[in-house]
Amino acid sequence: MKKEKKEQVFALCVENKDCEDLEKRKIYKVLPDEGAEIEGYLRIIDESGEDYLYPQSYFVLIRLPREVQEALRVTM
């Protein structure tokens, strides 16, 4: 039986005020964190390679084709 890969979530950075580890117009991987989302934050893997909470307003969630998700999986 083949396992279905869960679709990854990505976000485009549109604001980086006071955040040295975010670049505007760059795509970032979003990690699931329901508690953070309730509080208005997203858990993002930033330029440091670590995951941190950032305001949801700094990002626009985007849906990427499976092929693009696979390509980003290799590079992120």
N, C-alpha and C positions, 0 to 999 in steps of 0.2 A: 504494500500500500504506500503510495507516494504522499509525503507530507506537503501541504501547501505552505509556502513561505508567506509569513505575515507581511503585509505591505508596510514599508517604512514611511515615516512622516518626515517631511522636510519643510523648512521655512526660509523665506527670503528676508534678509535683514534690510529694513527700511529706515532704521534709526540706531545710533550707537552712542548717544549722549552719555558721557562719563564712563564708557566701557571700552577700555583699551584692547580687549580681546575679541571685539566684533568688528567686522568690516561691512559697510553699507554695500548693498547690491550683491552680496555673497549668499550662497545657499548653505544652510546648516542643517544637520540632522537633529531631530527632536526625539528625546527619550520620553517614554510614558511616565507621567507623574500626576495622577488625578488630584492629589492634594494641592500641588502647585497650581494646577489649572483653576481650581476653585478659588484660589487667592489671586488669580490674574497673572500668573507667571508660566513660562515654558522652561523645561529643562533642556538646555542646548549644549551640544558639544562645540565649544568655541575654539579660537585659534590656539589656545594653550593645549588642546587635546583632551581637556577635562570637561566634565559636565557641570554647568552652573545654572542657576535660575536667573532668568531675565524677564522683564515685563513683556507680556503678550503684545503690547502696542508697538514694540520694536520690530515685529515680524508680521509677514503675511504667509499663512500656511499655503503650500502649493502641492498639487498632485502631479507626480512625474510618471511617465511611462515605465513599465517594468524594466525595459532595457536600460534606461537611464539610472534607475535605482540600482541595478546590478553594477553598472559602471562606477557609480559613486560609492558603492559598498567596498570596492577594491581600493579607492583612493582616500576614503575617510577613515 
